[in-house]
């Protein structure tokens, strides 16, 4: 098992609809949905922001630590 497990969560309410994230995602992991369909992910976002901040063990000025 990996030492670090993570998930990237995006607030659906912060989306501007520009689709830049969809176009730049190399694995097609991000898709556009109507806000009514995306509301199912709100609990994931609420959980993500409730987690305590942890010290980043990597240099924040690198891709890995960004």
PQR file of N, CA, C, O and H, with PARSE charges and radii, in Angstrom:
ATOM      1  N   UNK A   1       0.842  -1.190   0.000 -0.4000 1.5000
ATOM      2  CA  UNK A   1       0.000   0.000   0.000 -0.0000 2.0000
ATOM      3  C   UNK A   1       0.885   1.251   0.000  0.5500 1.7000
ATOM      4  O   UNK A   1       1.907   1.303   0.685 -0.5500 1.4000
ATOM      5  N   UNK A   2       0.489   2.218  -0.752 -0.4000 1.5000
ATOM      6  CA  UNK A   2       1.261   3.455  -0.875 -0.0000 2.0000
ATOM      7  C   UNK A   2       1.239   4.242   0.430  0.5500 1.7000
ATOM      8  O   UNK A   2       0.285   4.172   1.205 -0.5500 1.4000
ATOM      9  H   UNK A   2      -0.341   2.175  -1.308  0.4000 1.0000
ATOM     10  N   UNK A   3       2.309   4.987   0.652 -0.4000 1.5000
ATOM     11  CA  UNK A   3       2.390   5.805   1.857 -0.0000 2.0000
ATOM     12  C   UNK A   3       1.374   6.945   1.829  0.5500 1.7000
ATOM     13  O   UNK A   3       0.835   7.327   2.868 -0.5500 1.4000
ATOM     14  H   UNK A   3       3.084   5.044   0.023  0.4000 1.0000
ATOM     15  N   UNK A   4       1.116   7.483   0.645 -0.4000 1.5000
ATOM     16  CA  UNK A   4       0.196   8.596   0.505 -0.0000 2.0000
ATOM     17  C   UNK A   4      -0.975   8.198  -0.388  0.5500 1.7000
ATOM     18  O   UNK A   4      -0.775   7.645  -1.470 -0.5500 1.4000
ATOM     19  H   UNK A   4       1.554   7.173  -0.199  0.4000 1.0000
ATOM     20  N   UNK A   5      -2.165   8.472   0.053 -0.4000 1.5000
ATOM     21  CA  UNK A   5      -3.368   8.301  -0.756 -0.0000 2.0000
ATOM     22  C   UNK A   5      -4.031   9.664  -0.853  0.5500 1.7000
ATOM     23  O   UNK A   5      -4.120  10.387   0.139 -0.5500 1.4000
ATOM     24  H   UNK A   5      -2.327   8.921   0.932  0.4000 1.0000
ATOM     25  N   UNK A   6      -4.488  10.009  -2.028 -0.4000 1.5000
ATOM     26  CA  UNK A   6      -5.114  11.315  -2.152 -0.0000 2.0000
ATOM     27  C   UNK A   6      -6.187  11.311  -3.227  0.5500 1.7000
ATOM     28  O   UNK A   6      -6.258  10.426  -4.079 -0.5500 1.4000
ATOM     29  H   UNK A   6      -4.416   9.421  -2.833  0.4000 1.0000
ATOM     30  N   UNK A   7      -6.994  12.316  -3.148 -0.4000 1.5000
ATOM     31  CA  UNK A   7      -8.034  12.547  -4.141 -0.0000 2.0000
ATOM     32  C   UNK A   7      -8.059  14.041  -4.406  0.5500 1.7000
ATOM     33  O   UNK A   7      -7.945  14.845  -3.480 -0.5500 1.4000
ATOM     34  H   UNK A   7      -6.936  13.036  -2.456  0.4000 1.0000
ATOM     35  N   UNK A   8      -8.204  14.405  -5.645 -0.4000 1.5000
ATOM     36  CA  UNK A   8      -8.316  15.818  -5.985 -0.0000 2.0000
ATOM     37  C   UNK A   8      -9.800  16.145  -6.058  0.5500 1.7000
ATOM     38  O   UNK A   8     -10.535  15.577  -6.866 -0.5500 1.4000
ATOM     39  H   UNK A   8      -8.296  13.752  -6.397  0.4000 1.0000
ATOM     40  N   UNK A   9     -10.225  17.058  -5.211 -0.4000 1.5000
ATOM     41  CA  UNK A   9     -11.633  17.440  -5.164 -0.0000 2.0000
ATOM     42  C   UNK A   9     -11.786  18.873  -5.631  0.5500 1.7000
ATOM     43  O   UNK A   9     -10.991  19.744  -5.278 -0.5500 1.4000
ATOM     44  H   UNK A   9      -9.628  17.519  -4.554  0.4000 1.0000
ATOM     45  N   UNK A  10     -12.801  19.105  -6.419 -0.4000 1.5000
ATOM     46  CA  UNK A  10     -13.061  20.426  -6.971 -0.0000 2.0000
ATOM     47  C   UNK A  10     -14.459  20.848  -6.536  0.5500 1.7000
ATOM     48  O   UNK A  10     -15.409  20.073  -6.642 -0.5500 1.4000
ATOM     49  H   UNK A  10     -13.447  18.398  -6.706  0.4000 1.0000
ATOM     50  N   UNK A  11     -14.579  22.057  -6.055 -0.4000 1.5000
ATOM     51  CA  UNK A  11     -15.894  22.565  -5.673 -0.0000 2.0000
ATOM     52  C   UNK A  11     -16.701  22.833  -6.930  0.5500 1.7000
ATOM     53  O   UNK A  11     -16.287  23.618  -7.784 -0.5500 1.4000
ATOM     54  H   UNK A  11     -13.807  22.687  -5.969  0.4000 1.0000
ATOM     55  N   UNK A  12     -17.833  22.193  -7.042 -0.4000 1.5000
ATOM     56  CA  UNK A  12     -18.675  22.396  -8.226 -0.0000 2.0000
ATOM     57  C   UNK A  12     -19.207  23.822  -8.296  0.5500 1.7000
ATOM     58  O   UNK A  12     -19.541  24.308  -9.377 -0.5500 1.4000
ATOM     59  H   UNK A  12     -18.168  21.556  -6.349  0.4000 1.0000
ATOM     60  N   UNK A  13     -19.288  24.487  -7.162 -0.4000 1.5000
ATOM     61  CA  UNK A  13     -19.807  25.848  -7.145 -0.0000 2.0000
ATOM     62  C   UNK A  13     -18.761  26.887  -7.536  0.5500 1.7000
ATOM     63  O   UNK A  13     -19.100  28.051  -7.751 -0.5500 1.4000
ATOM     64  H   UNK A  13     -19.017  24.092  -6.284  0.4000 1.0000
ATOM     65  N   UNK A  14     -17.491  26.483  -7.631 -0.4000 1.5000
ATOM     66  CA  UNK A  14     -16.438  27.397  -8.074 -0.0000 2.0000
ATOM     67  C   UNK A  14     -16.198  27.322  -9.574  0.5500 1.7000
ATOM     68  O   UNK A  14     -15.428  28.113 -10.120 -0.5500 1.4000
ATOM     69  H   UNK A  14     -17.216  25.537  -7.456  0.4000 1.0000
ATOM     70  N   UNK A  15     -16.845  26.389 -10.239 -0.4000 1.5000
ATOM     71  CA  UNK A  15     -16.657  26.209 -11.682 -0.0000 2.0000
ATOM     72  C   UNK A  15     -17.224  27.403 -12.446  0.5500 1.7000
ATOM     73  O   UNK A  15     -18.326  27.873 -12.165 -0.5500 1.4000
ATOM     74  H   UNK A  15     -17.470  25.746  -9.796  0.4000 1.0000
ATOM     75  N   UNK A  16     -16.446  27.885 -13.421 -0.4000 1.5000
ATOM     76  CA  UNK A  16     -16.916  28.987 -14.265 -0.0000 2.0000
ATOM     77  C   UNK A  16     -17.409  28.500 -15.621  0.5500 1.7000
ATOM     78  O   UNK A  16     -17.903  29.291 -16.424 -0.5500 1.4000
ATOM     79  H   UNK A  16     -15.550  27.503 -13.650  0.4000 1.0000
ATOM     80  N   UNK A  17     -17.275  27.189 -15.882 -0.4000 1.5000
ATOM     81  CA  UNK A  17     -17.744  26.618 -17.136 -0.0000 2.0000
ATOM     82  C   UNK A  17     -16.811  26.814 -18.306  0.5500 1.7000
ATOM     83  O   UNK A  17     -17.224  26.633 -19.452 -0.5500 1.4000
ATOM     84  H   UNK A  17     -16.873  26.547 -15.230  0.4000 1.0000
ATOM     85  N   UNK A  18     -15.568  27.175 -18.059 -0.4000 1.5000
ATOM     86  CA  UNK A  18     -14.634  27.461 -19.154 -0.0000 2.0000
ATOM     87  C   UNK A  18     -14.080  26.196 -19.816  0.5500 1.7000
ATOM     88  O   UNK A  18     -13.582  26.265 -20.940 -0.5500 1.4000
ATOM     89  H   UNK A  18     -15.232  27.322 -17.129  0.4000 1.0000
ATOM     90  N   UNK A  19     -14.156  25.064 -19.154 -0.4000 1.5000
ATOM     91  CA  UNK A  19     -13.700  23.762 -19.641 -0.0000 2.0000
ATOM     92  C   UNK A  19     -12.185  23.645 -19.808  0.5500 1.7000
ATOM     93  O   UNK A  19     -11.724  22.702 -20.451 -0.5500 1.4000
ATOM     94  H   UNK A  19     -14.561  25.009 -18.241  0.4000 1.0000
ATOM     95  N   UNK A  20     -11.400  24.563 -19.257 -0.4000 1.5000
ATOM     96  CA  UNK A  20      -9.947  24.478 -19.353 -0.0000 2.0000
ATOM     97  C   UNK A  20      -9.455  23.210 -18.666  0.5500 1.7000
ATOM     98  O   UNK A  20      -8.565  22.534 -19.182 -0.5500 1.4000
ATOM     99  H   UNK A  20     -11.775  25.329 -18.734  0.4000 1.0000
ATOM    100  N   UNK A  21     -10.018  22.882 -17.519 -0.4000 1.5000
ATOM    101  CA  UNK A  21      -9.577  21.680 -16.798 -0.0000 2.0000
ATOM    102  C   UNK A  21      -9.888  20.418 -17.596  0.5500 1.7000
ATOM    103  O   UNK A  21      -9.089  19.482 -17.612 -0.5500 1.4000
ATOM    104  H   UNK A  21     -10.742  23.431 -17.100  0.4000 1.0000
ATOM    105  N   UNK A  22     -11.042  20.387 -18.257 -0.4000 1.5000
ATOM    106  CA  UNK A  22     -11.440  19.222 -19.061 -0.0000 2.0000
ATOM    107  C   UNK A  22     -10.492  19.052 -20.241  0.5500 1.7000
ATOM    108  O   UNK A  22     -10.053  17.940 -20.536 -0.5500 1.4000
ATOM    109  H   UNK A  22     -11.692  21.147 -18.244  0.4000 1.0000
ATOM    110  N   UNK A  23     -10.180  20.147 -20.909 -0.4000 1.5000
ATOM    111  CA  UNK A  23      -9.310  20.085 -22.086 -0.0000 2.0000
ATOM    112  C   UNK A  23      -7.865  19.735 -21.730  0.5500 1.7000
ATOM    113  O   UNK A  23      -7.170  19.095 -22.519 -0.5500 1.4000
ATOM    114  H   UNK A  23     -10.537  21.050 -20.669  0.4000 1.0000
ATOM    115  N   UNK A  24      -7.417  20.147 -20.561 -0.4000 1.5000
ATOM    116  CA  UNK A  24      -6.015  19.921 -20.202 -0.0000 2.0000
ATOM    117  C   UNK A  24      -5.790  18.610 -19.446  0.5500 1.7000
ATOM    118  O   UNK A  24      -4.640  18.219 -19.246 -0.5500 1.4000
ATOM    119  H   UNK A  24      -7.982  20.668 -19.920  0.4000 1.0000
ATOM    120  N   UNK A  25      -6.838  17.931 -19.027 -0.4000 1.5000
ATOM    121  CA  UNK A  25      -6.685  16.681 -18.280 -0.0000 2.0000
ATOM    122  C   UNK A  25      -6.193  15.580 -19.224  0.5500 1.7000
ATOM    123  O   UNK A  25      -6.878  15.254 -20.194 -0.5500 1.4000
ATOM    124  H   UNK A  25      -7.772  18.248 -19.190  0.4000 1.0000
ATOM    125  N   UNK A  26      -5.022  15.006 -18.957 -0.4000 1.5000
ATOM    126  CA  UNK A  26      -4.459  14.029 -19.895 -0.0000 2.0000
ATOM    127  C   UNK A  26      -5.171  12.673 -19.891  0.5500 1.7000
ATOM    128  O   UNK A  26      -5.033  11.910 -20.847 -0.5500 1.4000
ATOM    129  H   UNK A  26      -4.465  15.271 -18.170  0.4000 1.0000
ATOM    130  N   UNK A  27      -5.915  12.367 -18.853 -0.4000 1.5000
ATOM    131  CA  UNK A  27      -6.540  11.045 -18.755 -0.0000 2.0000
ATOM    132  C   UNK A  27      -8.054  11.072 -18.902  0.5500 1.7000
ATOM    133  O   UNK A  27      -8.714  10.074 -18.615 -0.5500 1.4000
ATOM    134  H   UNK A  27      -6.027  12.987 -18.077  0.4000 1.0000
ATOM    135  N   UNK A  28      -8.610  12.176 -19.335 -0.4000 1.5000
ATOM    136  CA  UNK A  28     -10.066  12.326 -19.448 -0.0000 2.0000
ATOM    137  C   UNK A  28     -10.777  11.980 -18.147  0.5500 1.7000
ATOM    138  O   UNK A  28     -11.862  11.398 -18.158 -0.5500 1.4000
ATOM    139  H   UNK A  28      -8.073  12.987 -19.568  0.4000 1.0000
ATOM    140  N   UNK A  29     -10.157  12.345 -17.024 -0.4000 1.5000
ATOM    141  CA  UNK A  29     -10.740  12.058 -15.713 -0.0000 2.0000
ATOM    142  C   UNK A  29     -11.741  13.120 -15.286  0.5500 1.7000
ATOM    143  O   UNK A  29     -12.496  12.913 -14.336 -0.5500 1.4000
ATOM    144  H   UNK A  29      -9.276  12.818 -17.015  0.4000 1.0000
ATOM    145  N   UNK A  30     -11.755  14.255 -15.979 -0.4000 1.5000
ATOM    146  CA  UNK A  30     -12.672  15.342 -15.641 -0.0000 2.0000
ATOM    147  C   UNK A  30     -13.660  15.510 -16.784  0.5500 1.7000
ATOM    148  O   UNK A  30     -13.272  15.558 -17.952 -0.5500 1.4000
ATOM    149  H   UNK A  30     -11.141  14.423 -16.751  0.4000 1.0000
ATOM    150  N   UNK A  31     -14.921  15.599 -16.445 -0.4000 1.5000
ATOM    151  CA  UNK A  31     -15.960  15.821 -17.451 -0.0000 2.0000
ATOM    152  C   UNK A  31     -16.871  16.945 -16.991  0.5500 1.7000
ATOM    153  O   UNK A  31     -16.980  17.229 -15.798 -0.5500 1.4000
ATOM    154  H   UNK A  31     -15.236  15.561 -15.497  0.4000 1.0000
ATOM    155  N   UNK A  32     -17.515  17.570 -17.941 -0.4000 1.5000
ATOM    156  CA  UNK A  32     -18.488  18.616 -17.622 -0.0000 2.0000
ATOM    157  C   UNK A  32     -19.842  17.965 -17.388  0.5500 1.7000
ATOM    158  O   UNK A  32     -20.228  17.036 -18.098 -0.5500 1.4000
ATOM    159  H   UNK A  32     -17.427  17.340 -18.911  0.4000 1.0000
ATOM    160  N   UNK A  33     -20.560  18.461 -16.385 -0.4000 1.5000
ATOM    161  CA  UNK A  33     -21.912  17.991 -16.080 -0.0000 2.0000
ATOM    162  C   UNK A  33     -22.760  19.195 -15.723  0.5500 1.7000
ATOM    163  O   UNK A  33     -22.240  20.249 -15.355 -0.5500 1.4000
ATOM    164  H   UNK A  33     -20.246  19.216 -15.808  0.4000 1.0000
ATOM    165  N   UNK A  34     -24.064  19.033 -15.833 -0.4000 1.5000
ATOM    166  CA  UNK A  34     -24.964  20.067 -15.352 -0.0000 2.0000
ATOM    167  C   UNK A  34     -24.868  20.101 -13.833  0.5500 1.7000
ATOM    168  O   UNK A  34     -24.610  19.076 -13.203 -0.5500 1.4000
ATOM    169  H   UNK A  34     -24.486  18.178 -16.132  0.4000 1.0000
ATOM    170  N   UNK A  35     -25.072  21.269 -13.248 -0.4000 1.5000
ATOM    171  CA  UNK A  35     -24.911  21.435 -11.806 -0.0000 2.0000
ATOM    172  C   UNK A  35     -25.802  20.472 -11.020  0.5500 1.7000
ATOM    173  O   UNK A  35     -25.414  20.015  -9.944 -0.5500 1.4000
ATOM    174  H   UNK A  35     -25.281  22.102 -13.760  0.4000 1.0000
ATOM    175  N   UNK A  36     -26.975  20.161 -11.535 -0.4000 1.5000
ATOM    176  CA  UNK A  36     -27.874  19.234 -10.836 -0.0000 2.0000
ATOM    177  C   UNK A  36     -27.262  17.835 -10.743  0.5500 1.7000
ATOM    178  O   UNK A  36     -27.479  17.129  -9.759 -0.5500 1.4000
ATOM    179  H   UNK A  36     -27.290  20.532 -12.409  0.4000 1.0000
ATOM    180  N   UNK A  37     -26.510  17.439 -11.747 -0.4000 1.5000
ATOM    181  CA  UNK A  37     -25.853  16.131 -11.746 -0.0000 2.0000
ATOM    182  C   UNK A  37     -24.608  16.138 -10.865  0.5500 1.7000
ATOM    183  O   UNK A  37     -24.246  15.110 -10.293 -0.5500 1.4000
ATOM    184  H   UNK A  37     -26.333  18.013 -12.547  0.4000 1.0000
ATOM    185  N   UNK A  38     -23.962  17.278 -10.755 -0.4000 1.5000
ATOM    186  CA  UNK A  38     -22.717  17.375  -9.993 -0.0000 2.0000
ATOM    187  C   UNK A  38     -22.965  17.481  -8.493  0.5500 1.7000
ATOM    188  O   UNK A  38     -22.040  17.280  -7.706 -0.5500 1.4000
ATOM    189  H   UNK A  38     -24.256  18.113 -11.220  0.4000 1.0000
ATOM    190  N   UNK A  39     -24.180  17.790  -8.085 -0.4000 1.5000
ATOM    191  CA  UNK A  39     -24.470  17.926  -6.659 -0.0000 2.0000
ATOM    192  C   UNK A  39     -24.189  16.654  -5.870  0.5500 1.7000
ATOM    193  O   UNK A  39     -24.014  16.715  -4.653 -0.5500 1.4000
ATOM    194  H   UNK A  39     -24.931  17.953  -8.725  0.4000 1.0000
ATOM    195  N   UNK A  40     -24.143  15.508  -6.535 -0.4000 1.5000
ATOM    196  CA  UNK A  40     -23.851  14.262  -5.825 -0.0000 2.0000
ATOM    197  C   UNK A  40     -22.438  14.250  -5.254  0.5500 1.7000
ATOM    198  O   UNK A  40     -22.143  13.463  -4.355 -0.5500 1.4000
ATOM    199  H   UNK A  40     -24.285  15.459  -7.523  0.4000 1.0000
ATOM    200  N   UNK A  41     -21.559  15.115  -5.768 -0.4000 1.5000
ATOM    201  CA  UNK A  41     -20.176  15.156  -5.310 -0.0000 2.0000
ATOM    202  C   UNK A  41     -19.951  16.178  -4.200  0.5500 1.7000
ATOM    203  O   UNK A  41     -18.843  16.273  -3.673 -0.5500 1.4000
ATOM    204  H   UNK A  41     -21.799  15.754  -6.499  0.4000 1.0000
ATOM    205  N   UNK A  42     -20.965  16.933  -3.839 -0.4000 1.5000
ATOM    206  CA  UNK A  42     -20.833  17.930  -2.777 -0.0000 2.0000
ATOM    207  C   UNK A  42     -20.355  17.327  -1.464  0.5500 1.7000
ATOM    208  O   UNK A  42     -19.511  17.937  -0.807 -0.5500 1.4000
ATOM    209  H   UNK A  42     -21.865  16.855  -4.267  0.4000 1.0000
ATOM    210  N   UNK A  43     -20.850  16.152  -1.039 -0.4000 1.5000
ATOM    211  CA  UNK A  43     -20.326  15.566   0.209 -0.0000 2.0000
ATOM    212  C   UNK A  43     -18.818  15.292   0.155  0.5500 1.7000
ATOM    213  O   UNK A  43     -18.136  15.403   1.174 -0.5500 1.4000
ATOM    214  H   UNK A  43     -21.536  15.657  -1.573  0.4000 1.0000
ATOM    215  N   UNK A  44     -18.295  14.935  -1.021 -0.4000 1.5000
ATOM    216  CA  UNK A  44     -16.850  14.723  -1.156 -0.0000 2.0000
ATOM    217  C   UNK A  44     -16.087  16.016  -0.886  0.5500 1.7000
ATOM    218  O   UNK A  44     -15.064  16.018  -0.201 -0.5500 1.4000
ATOM    219  H   UNK A  44     -18.849  14.845  -1.848  0.4000 1.0000
ATOM    220  N   UNK A  45     -16.602  17.117  -1.435 -0.4000 1.5000
ATOM    221  CA  UNK A  45     -15.954  18.414  -1.232 -0.0000 2.0000
ATOM    222  C   UNK A  45     -16.039  18.822   0.234  0.5500 1.7000
ATOM    223  O   UNK A  45     -15.051  19.281   0.808 -0.5500 1.4000
ATOM    224  H   UNK A  45     -17.433  17.115  -1.991  0.4000 1.0000
ATOM    225  N   UNK A  46     -17.202  18.662   0.839 -0.4000 1.5000
ATOM    226  CA  UNK A  46     -17.375  19.014   2.252 -0.0000 2.0000
ATOM    227  C   UNK A  46     -16.403  18.234   3.133  0.5500 1.7000
ATOM    228  O   UNK A  46     -15.831  18.782   4.075 -0.5500 1.4000
ATOM    229  H   UNK A  46     -18.004  18.289   0.373  0.4000 1.0000
ATOM    230  N   UNK A  47     -16.221  16.957   2.821 -0.4000 1.5000
ATOM    231  CA  UNK A  47     -15.276  16.141   3.580 -0.0000 2.0000
ATOM    232  C   UNK A  47     -13.845  16.632   3.365  0.5500 1.7000
ATOM    233  O   UNK A  47     -13.074  16.729   4.320 -0.5500 1.4000
ATOM    234  H   UNK A  47     -16.685  16.512   2.055  0.4000 1.0000
ATOM    235  N   UNK A  48     -13.490  16.937   2.132 -0.4000 1.5000
ATOM    236  CA  UNK A  48     -12.124  17.363   1.821 -0.0000 2.0000
ATOM    237  C   UNK A  48     -11.746  18.632   2.570  0.5500 1.7000
ATOM    238  O   UNK A  48     -10.633  18.737   3.087 -0.5500 1.4000
ATOM    239  H   UNK A  48     -14.116  16.857   1.357  0.4000 1.0000
ATOM    240  N   UNK A  49     -12.658  19.598   2.636 -0.4000 1.5000
ATOM    241  CA  UNK A  49     -12.311  20.847   3.319 -0.0000 2.0000
ATOM    242  C   UNK A  49     -12.391  20.720   4.835  0.5500 1.7000
ATOM    243  O   UNK A  49     -11.915  21.599   5.553 -0.5500 1.4000
ATOM    244  H   UNK A  49     -13.562  19.513   2.216  0.4000 1.0000
ATOM    245  N   UNK A  50     -12.985  19.640   5.331 -0.4000 1.5000
ATOM    246  CA  UNK A  50     -13.047  19.453   6.781 -0.0000 2.0000
ATOM    247  C   UNK A  50     -11.775  18.818   7.336  0.5500 1.7000
ATOM    248  O   UNK A  50     -11.568  18.818   8.549 -0.5500 1.4000
ATOM    249  H   UNK A  50     -13.372  18.926   4.747  0.4000 1.0000
ATOM    250  N   UNK A  51     -10.921  18.279   6.468 -0.4000 1.5000
ATOM    251  CA  UNK A  51      -9.692  17.625   6.921 -0.0000 2.0000
ATOM    252  C   UNK A  51      -8.692  18.648   7.450  0.5500 1.7000
ATOM    253  O   UNK A  51      -8.610  19.761   6.930 -0.5500 1.4000
ATOM    254  H   UNK A  51     -11.089  18.280   5.482  0.4000 1.0000
ATOM    255  N   UNK A  52      -7.938  18.281   8.475 -0.4000 1.5000
ATOM    256  CA  UNK A  52      -6.932  19.220   8.989 -0.0000 2.0000
ATOM    257  C   UNK A  52      -5.793  19.385   7.985  0.5500 1.7000
ATOM    258  O   UNK A  52      -5.474  18.462   7.234 -0.5500 1.4000
ATOM    259  H   UNK A  52      -8.005  17.377   8.898  0.4000 1.0000
ATOM    260  N   UNK A  53      -5.194  20.552   7.982 -0.4000 1.5000
ATOM    261  CA  UNK A  53      -4.047  20.803   7.107 -0.0000 2.0000
ATOM    262  C   UNK A  53      -2.853  20.014   7.611  0.5500 1.7000
ATOM    263  O   UNK A  53      -2.574  19.993   8.810 -0.5500 1.4000
ATOM    264  H   UNK A  53      -5.453  21.301   8.592  0.4000 1.0000
ATOM    265  N   UNK A  54      -2.155  19.369   6.699 -0.4000 1.5000
ATOM    266  CA  UNK A  54      -0.944  18.637   7.042 -0.0000 2.0000
ATOM    267  C   UNK A  54       0.238  19.307   6.364  0.5500 1.7000
ATOM    268  O   UNK A  54       0.096  19.909   5.300 -0.5500 1.4000
ATOM    269  H   UNK A  54      -2.381  19.386   5.725  0.4000 1.0000
ATOM    270  N   UNK A  55       1.400  19.200   6.984 -0.4000 1.5000
ATOM    271  CA  UNK A  55       2.601  19.770   6.398 -0.0000 2.0000
ATOM    272  C   UNK A  55       2.963  18.988   5.135  0.5500 1.7000
ATOM    273  O   UNK A  55       3.007  17.758   5.146 -0.5500 1.4000
ATOM    274  H   UNK A  55       1.516  18.710   7.848  0.4000 1.0000
ATOM    275  N   UNK A  56       3.216  19.705   4.064 -0.4000 1.5000
ATOM    276  CA  UNK A  56       3.614  19.103   2.801 -0.0000 2.0000
ATOM    277  C   UNK A  56       5.066  18.643   2.923  0.5500 1.7000
ATOM    278  O   UNK A  56       5.950  19.473   3.135 -0.5500 1.4000
ATOM    279  H   UNK A  56       3.180  20.705   4.055  0.4000 1.0000
ATOM    280  N   UNK A  57       5.337  17.327   2.791 -0.4000 1.5000
ATOM    281  CA  UNK A  57       6.710  16.852   2.938 -0.0000 2.0000
ATOM    282  C   UNK A  57       7.601  17.164   1.728  0.5500 1.7000
ATOM    283  O   UNK A  57       8.807  16.919   1.768 -0.5500 1.4000
ATOM    284  H   UNK A  57       4.619  16.653   2.618  0.4000 1.0000
ATOM    285  N   UNK A  58       7.015  17.700   0.661 -0.4000 1.5000
ATOM    286  CA  UNK A  58       7.769  17.988  -0.557 -0.0000 2.0000
ATOM    287  C   UNK A  58       7.921  19.498  -0.736  0.5500 1.7000
ATOM    288  O   UNK A  58       7.184  20.285  -0.141 -0.5500 1.4000
ATOM    289  H   UNK A  58       6.036  17.899   0.628  0.4000 1.0000
ATOM    290  N   UNK A  59       8.867  19.877  -1.546 -0.4000 1.5000
ATOM    291  CA  UNK A  59       9.088  21.284  -1.866 -0.0000 2.0000
ATOM    292  C   UNK A  59       7.874  21.823  -2.619  0.5500 1.7000
ATOM    293  O   UNK A  59       7.526  21.307  -3.681 -0.5500 1.4000
ATOM    294  H   UNK A  59       9.466  19.238  -2.029  0.4000 1.0000
ATOM    295  N   UNK A  60       7.234  22.848  -2.081 -0.4000 1.5000
ATOM    296  CA  UNK A  60       6.010  23.364  -2.704 -0.0000 2.0000
ATOM    297  C   UNK A  60       6.268  24.050  -4.053  0.5500 1.7000
ATOM    298  O   UNK A  60       5.322  24.388  -4.764 -0.5500 1.4000
ATOM    299  H   UNK A  60       7.516  23.267  -1.218  0.4000 1.0000
ATOM    300  N   UNK A  61       7.522  24.254  -4.401 -0.4000 1.5000
ATOM    301  CA  UNK A  61       7.848  24.894  -5.678 -0.0000 2.0000
ATOM    302  C   UNK A  61       8.167  23.860  -6.766  0.5500 1.7000
ATOM    303  O   UNK A  61       8.711  24.205  -7.815 -0.5500 1.4000
ATOM    304  H   UNK A  61       8.291  23.980  -3.823  0.4000 1.0000
ATOM    305  N   UNK A  62       7.822  22.587  -6.508 -0.4000 1.5000
ATOM    306  CA  UNK A  62       7.981  21.541  -7.506 -0.0000 2.0000
ATOM    307  C   UNK A  62       6.609  21.035  -7.901  0.5500 1.7000
ATOM    308  O   UNK A  62       5.630  21.285  -7.197 -0.5500 1.4000
ATOM    309  H   UNK A  62       7.380  22.307  -5.655  0.4000 1.0000
ATOM    310  N   UNK A  63       6.522  20.327  -9.014 -0.4000 1.5000
ATOM    311  CA  UNK A  63       5.242  19.771  -9.453 -0.0000 2.0000
ATOM    312  C   UNK A  63       4.700  18.808  -8.404  0.5500 1.7000
ATOM    313  O   UNK A  63       3.516  18.846  -8.071 -0.5500 1.4000
ATOM    314  H   UNK A  63       7.317  20.124  -9.586  0.4000 1.0000
ATOM    315  N   UNK A  64       5.561  17.955  -7.890 -0.4000 1.5000
ATOM    316  CA  UNK A  64       5.133  16.960  -6.909 -0.0000 2.0000
ATOM    317  C   UNK A  64       4.611  17.607  -5.625  0.5500 1.7000
ATOM    318  O   UNK A  64       3.691  17.081  -5.000 -0.5500 1.4000
ATOM    319  H   UNK A  64       6.523  17.924  -8.160  0.4000 1.0000
ATOM    320  N   UNK A  65       5.173  18.713  -5.239 -0.4000 1.5000
ATOM    321  CA  UNK A  65       4.771  19.338  -3.993 -0.0000 2.0000
ATOM    322  C   UNK A  65       3.788  20.495  -4.129  0.5500 1.7000
ATOM    323  O   UNK A  65       3.454  21.145  -3.139 -0.5500 1.4000
ATOM    324  H   UNK A  65       5.920  19.141  -5.748  0.4000 1.0000
ATOM    325  N   UNK A  66       3.328  20.752  -5.340 -0.4000 1.5000
ATOM    326  CA  UNK A  66       2.459  21.915  -5.558 -0.0000 2.0000
ATOM    327  C   UNK A  66       1.085  21.771  -4.982  0.5500 1.7000
ATOM    328  O   UNK A  66       0.266  22.683  -5.101 -0.5500 1.4000
ATOM    329  H   UNK A  66       3.599  20.223  -6.145  0.4000 1.0000
TER
END
